[in-house]
Amino acid sequence: MIDKPIALLGVPMDLGGGRRGVDMGPSAIRIAGLGPAIRSLDLEFEDRGNVEVQEPESLDALDPKARFLPQIAECCARLRARVQAAVSEGLLPLVVGGDHSIACGTVAGIASHHHAQGERIGLIWFDAHGDMNTPETTRSGNIHGMPLAAILGHGPDALTRLGDRFPSVDVANCALIGVRSLDPLERELMREVGIRCFTMKDIDSHGIHAVMKEALALAQDGTAGFHLSFDMDGVDPAVAPGVGTPVPGGLSYRESHTIMEMVAETGGLLGLEITEINPILDSKNVTARTAVEFVLSALGKTTL
């Protein structure tokens, strides 16, 4: 069981994607009972509200290769400061989006705190997509397809330089899990930087337990611990239909729980992030309710 108080930060961001609705993700997961569920584990829980985000209706996307970059970077800078403050207080930040571009701020906050201690952090990135595009490789210009590249030091300075460490995470301590949809130029960058990517074929061939064992070893090799950034679209749409960019053929309910259970068993979790919940595309808030169950497993809930 996690031995730190949990601090929830909502980030109602949907500037990074091409489909509206994920800005309601923080509300959906609160309505699904996240706070009472965490307290039922005898953990301290504090809801620290939402990080301020500008709404797209009042904005113009000036750069078609990096839509709303200034506004996303500004929000991520605010998030970075609030995450870093929570970590410095001995809390475990639980960040809920919002689209996956918010991870630039979350990881920068955790990495900056540990950088000041002379430590580096690891990262486990769960996603149907690579999120390794840059403005030079992107087909859509949507920044929610770029955050992992930025965290690893590739992309615009506005995202790569949010924290006190560059890059926020070393590629040797990063693992990408659940991938089944990549852009051609994105794939080239992933090969170039050498990120450890576990596709659905790897999971089918070796099983999620073996995949997670290797991923956790990478994320904890010489680090103070690791952050888990969990995009709900990594789960199969039959289990989590309410996501911004669903892709068939994802992880099952039990495989997803196994990821969270193995994360909890390490005792090395420094931060947890849930992104891309889209209530507009959901049915009876099932995706947010499922996300709450996954969070509880990551925080140490077990059957016995």
C-alpha positions as CSV (number, residue, x, y, z in Angstrom):
1,M,0.0,0.0,0.0
2,I,1.2,3.5,-0.8
3,D,2.3,5.2,2.4
4,K,1.9,8.9,1.2
5,P,-1.2,11.1,1.2
6,I,-2.7,11.5,-2.2
7,A,-3.2,14.9,-3.8
8,L,-5.6,15.1,-6.8
9,L,-5.0,17.7,-9.4
10,G,-7.5,18.0,-12.3
11,V,-6.4,19.5,-15.6
12,P,-9.4,20.1,-17.9
13,M,-7.4,20.4,-21.0
14,D,-8.6,19.6,-24.5
15,L,-6.4,21.9,-26.5
16,G,-4.0,19.1,-27.4
17,G,-6.4,16.9,-29.4
18,G,-8.7,17.2,-32.3
19,R,-11.9,16.0,-30.6
20,R,-13.6,18.0,-27.8
21,G,-14.8,16.5,-24.5
22,V,-11.7,15.3,-22.6
23,D,-11.8,18.6,-20.6
24,M,-14.7,17.0,-18.7
25,G,-12.5,14.1,-17.6
26,P,-11.6,15.5,-14.1
27,S,-15.3,16.0,-13.4
28,A,-16.2,12.6,-14.6
29,I,-13.7,10.8,-12.4
30,R,-14.8,12.9,-9.4
31,I,-18.4,12.0,-10.1
32,A,-17.3,8.3,-10.3
33,G,-16.3,8.5,-6.6
34,L,-12.5,8.8,-6.8
35,G,-12.1,10.6,-3.4
36,P,-14.3,8.3,-1.3
37,A,-12.8,5.3,-3.0
38,I,-9.2,6.3,-2.1
39,R,-10.2,7.2,1.5
40,S,-11.7,3.7,1.7
41,L,-8.1,2.3,1.5
42,D,-7.3,4.3,4.7
43,L,-5.2,6.7,2.7
44,E,-5.3,10.5,3.2
45,F,-6.8,12.2,0.2
46,E,-6.9,15.9,-0.7
47,D,-8.6,17.3,-3.8
48,R,-6.6,20.4,-4.8
49,G,-9.0,21.4,-7.5
50,N,-8.2,22.1,-11.2
51,V,-5.3,23.8,-12.9
52,E,-6.5,26.8,-15.0
53,V,-6.8,26.1,-18.7
54,Q,-7.9,28.4,-21.5
55,E,-10.8,27.3,-23.6
56,P,-10.4,26.8,-27.3
57,E,-13.5,28.8,-28.2
58,S,-11.6,32.0,-27.3
59,L,-8.4,31.1,-29.1
60,D,-6.9,30.8,-32.5
61,A,-4.6,27.9,-33.4
62,L,-1.9,29.9,-35.1
63,D,0.6,27.1,-35.8
64,P,-1.0,24.2,-37.8
65,K,2.1,22.0,-36.8
66,A,1.7,22.7,-33.1
67,R,-1.9,23.8,-32.4
68,F,-2.3,25.9,-29.3
69,L,1.3,25.4,-28.2
70,P,1.6,28.7,-26.2
71,Q,-1.6,28.0,-24.2
72,I,-0.7,24.3,-23.6
73,A,2.8,25.3,-22.5
74,E,1.4,27.9,-20.1
75,C,-1.0,25.4,-18.5
76,C,1.8,22.8,-18.2
77,A,4.0,25.4,-16.5
78,R,1.3,26.0,-13.9
79,L,0.8,22.2,-13.5
80,R,4.5,21.7,-13.1
81,A,4.7,24.2,-10.2
82,R,1.7,22.6,-8.5
83,V,3.0,19.0,-8.9
84,Q,6.4,20.0,-7.7
85,A,4.9,21.6,-4.6
86,A,2.9,18.5,-3.8
87,V,5.9,16.2,-4.1
88,S,8.0,18.6,-1.9
89,E,5.2,18.3,0.7
90,G,5.6,14.5,0.7
91,L,2.4,13.9,-1.2
92,L,1.8,11.6,-4.2
93,P,0.4,13.6,-7.1
94,L,-2.6,12.1,-8.8
95,V,-3.1,14.1,-12.0
96,V,-6.3,13.6,-14.0
97,G,-6.9,15.1,-17.5
98,G,-7.6,16.2,-19.9
99,D,-5.6,15.2,-23.0
100,H,-2.2,13.6,-22.7
101,S,-0.3,16.8,-23.4
102,I,-0.6,17.6,-19.7
103,A,2.1,15.0,-19.0
104,C,4.7,17.5,-20.0
105,G,3.9,19.5,-16.9
106,T,3.4,16.5,-14.5
107,V,6.7,14.9,-15.4
108,A,8.6,18.2,-15.3
109,G,7.3,18.8,-11.8
110,I,8.3,15.4,-10.4
111,A,11.6,15.4,-12.3
112,S,12.5,18.9,-11.0
113,H,12.0,17.9,-7.4
114,H,14.2,14.9,-7.6
115,H,16.8,16.7,-9.8
116,A,17.3,19.1,-6.9
117,Q,18.0,16.0,-4.7
118,G,20.6,14.8,-7.3
119,E,18.2,12.0,-8.5
120,R,16.6,11.1,-11.7
121,I,13.2,9.4,-12.3
122,G,11.8,6.7,-14.5
123,L,8.7,6.7,-16.6
124,I,6.1,4.1,-17.7
125,W,3.9,5.4,-20.5
126,F,0.8,3.4,-21.1
127,D,-0.9,4.3,-24.4
128,A,-2.3,3.0,-27.7
129,H,-0.2,5.6,-29.4
130,G,3.5,6.5,-29.3
131,D,3.0,10.2,-28.4
132,M,6.5,10.6,-30.0
133,N,5.7,13.1,-32.7
134,T,7.2,16.6,-33.0
135,P,6.0,19.6,-35.0
136,E,8.3,18.3,-37.8
137,T,6.8,14.8,-37.9
138,T,3.1,15.3,-37.0
139,R,0.3,14.8,-39.4
140,S,-2.4,16.5,-37.3
141,G,-0.6,19.2,-35.4
142,N,-2.2,17.9,-32.2
143,I,0.1,18.3,-29.3
144,H,-1.4,15.3,-27.4
145,G,0.6,13.2,-29.9
146,M,3.9,14.9,-28.8
147,P,4.3,14.8,-25.0
148,L,6.5,11.7,-24.7
149,A,8.9,13.1,-27.3
150,A,9.0,16.4,-25.4
151,I,9.7,14.7,-22.0
152,L,12.6,12.8,-23.6
153,G,14.0,16.1,-25.0
154,H,12.6,16.3,-28.6
155,G,10.3,19.1,-29.8
156,P,9.7,22.7,-29.0
157,D,11.6,24.4,-26.1
158,A,8.2,25.5,-24.7
159,L,7.5,21.8,-23.8
160,T,11.0,20.3,-23.4
161,R,12.3,23.0,-21.0
162,L,9.4,23.2,-18.6
163,G,11.5,21.8,-15.7
164,D,14.9,22.1,-14.2
165,R,16.2,18.9,-15.8
166,F,16.7,18.4,-19.6
167,P,15.5,16.0,-20.6
168,S,13.0,15.4,-17.9
169,V,13.6,11.6,-18.2
170,D,16.4,9.6,-19.8
171,V,15.2,7.3,-22.5
172,A,17.0,4.4,-20.9
173,N,14.6,4.7,-17.9
174,C,11.4,4.9,-20.0
175,A,9.1,2.2,-21.2
176,L,6.1,2.6,-23.6
177,I,3.4,-0.1,-23.2
178,G,0.3,-1.0,-25.2
179,V,1.2,0.6,-28.6
180,R,-0.8,-0.3,-31.7
181,S,-1.0,3.0,-33.7
182,L,2.0,5.0,-34.9
183,D,2.6,7.6,-37.6
184,P,5.4,6.8,-40.1
185,L,7.8,9.6,-39.1
186,E,7.0,9.1,-35.4
187,R,8.1,5.5,-35.8
188,E,11.4,6.6,-37.3
189,L,12.1,8.9,-34.3
190,M,11.3,6.1,-31.9
191,R,13.8,3.9,-33.6
192,E,16.4,6.7,-33.6
193,V,16.1,7.5,-29.9
194,G,15.9,3.8,-29.0
195,I,12.9,3.9,-26.7
196,R,11.8,0.5,-25.3
197,C,8.4,0.1,-26.8
198,F,6.2,-2.9,-25.9
199,T,3.5,-3.2,-28.7
200,M,0.4,-5.3,-28.4
201,K,2.2,-8.0,-30.3
202,D,4.8,-8.1,-27.5
203,I,2.0,-8.4,-24.9
204,D,0.2,-11.1,-26.8
205,S,3.5,-13.0,-27.3
206,H,4.9,-12.8,-23.8
207,G,2.1,-11.7,-21.5
208,I,1.6,-8.6,-19.5
209,H,3.4,-9.9,-16.5
210,A,6.7,-10.4,-18.3
211,V,6.3,-7.1,-20.2
212,M,5.7,-5.2,-16.9
213,K,8.6,-6.9,-15.2
214,E,11.0,-5.7,-17.8
215,A,9.4,-2.2,-18.0
216,L,9.6,-1.7,-14.2
217,A,13.2,-2.8,-14.2
218,L,14.0,-0.1,-16.8
219,A,12.1,2.6,-14.9
220,Q,13.8,1.8,-11.6
221,D,17.3,1.3,-12.8
222,G,19.3,3.9,-10.8
223,T,16.3,6.1,-10.3
224,A,14.5,7.4,-7.2
225,G,11.3,5.8,-8.5
226,F,9.0,6.3,-11.5
227,H,5.9,8.1,-12.7
228,L,3.1,6.2,-14.4
229,S,1.3,8.1,-17.1
230,F,-1.8,6.0,-18.0
231,D,-3.8,7.0,-21.1
232,M,-7.2,5.3,-21.0
233,D,-7.1,4.7,-24.7
234,G,-4.5,2.0,-24.1
235,V,-7.3,-0.1,-22.7
236,D,-9.5,-1.9,-25.2
237,P,-12.5,0.3,-26.2
238,A,-14.8,-2.5,-25.1
239,V,-13.6,-1.8,-21.6
240,A,-13.1,1.9,-21.8
241,P,-15.3,3.4,-24.7
242,G,-15.2,7.0,-23.5
243,V,-11.8,8.1,-24.7
244,G,-10.6,10.8,-27.1
245,T,-8.9,8.5,-29.7
246,P,-10.0,4.9,-29.3
247,V,-8.1,2.1,-31.0
248,P,-9.4,-1.5,-31.2
249,G,-7.2,-4.3,-29.9
250,G,-6.1,-2.9,-26.6
251,L,-5.5,-4.4,-23.2
252,S,-8.2,-6.2,-21.3
253,Y,-9.7,-5.2,-18.0
254,R,-7.6,-7.8,-16.1
255,E,-4.3,-7.0,-18.0
256,S,-4.8,-3.3,-17.1
257,H,-5.3,-4.2,-13.5
258,T,-2.2,-6.3,-13.6
259,I,-0.2,-3.3,-14.7
260,M,-1.5,-1.3,-11.7
261,E,-1.0,-4.1,-9.2
262,M,2.6,-4.6,-10.3
263,V,3.2,-0.9,-10.1
264,A,1.9,-0.9,-6.5
265,E,4.0,-3.9,-5.5
266,T,7.3,-2.1,-6.4
267,G,6.8,0.6,-3.8
268,G,8.5,3.0,-6.3
269,L,5.5,5.0,-7.6
270,L,6.3,8.8,-7.5
271,G,3.2,10.0,-9.4
272,L,0.2,8.7,-11.2
273,E,-1.6,10.3,-14.2
274,I,-4.9,9.3,-15.9
275,T,-5.7,11.0,-19.2
276,E,-8.1,11.1,-22.2
277,I,-11.4,10.3,-20.5
278,N,-14.1,11.7,-22.7
279,P,-17.6,11.5,-21.1
280,I,-19.2,12.7,-24.4
281,L,-18.2,9.4,-26.0
282,D,-18.9,7.3,-22.9
283,S,-21.8,5.2,-21.7
284,K,-23.0,5.9,-18.1
285,N,-19.6,7.1,-17.1
286,V,-18.2,3.6,-17.3
287,T,-14.7,4.7,-18.4
288,A,-14.3,7.0,-15.4
289,R,-15.6,4.4,-13.1
290,T,-13.1,1.9,-14.6
291,A,-10.3,4.5,-14.2
292,V,-11.2,4.7,-10.5
293,E,-10.8,1.0,-10.1
294,F,-7.4,1.1,-11.8
295,V,-6.2,3.9,-9.6
296,L,-7.1,1.9,-6.5
297,S,-5.1,-1.0,-7.7
298,A,-2.1,1.3,-8.4
299,L,-2.4,2.6,-4.8
300,G,-2.3,-0.9,-3.3
301,K,-5.8,-2.3,-3.2
302,T,-5.8,-6.1,-3.3
303,T,-8.3,-8.9,-3.0
304,L,-6.6,-10.4,0.1
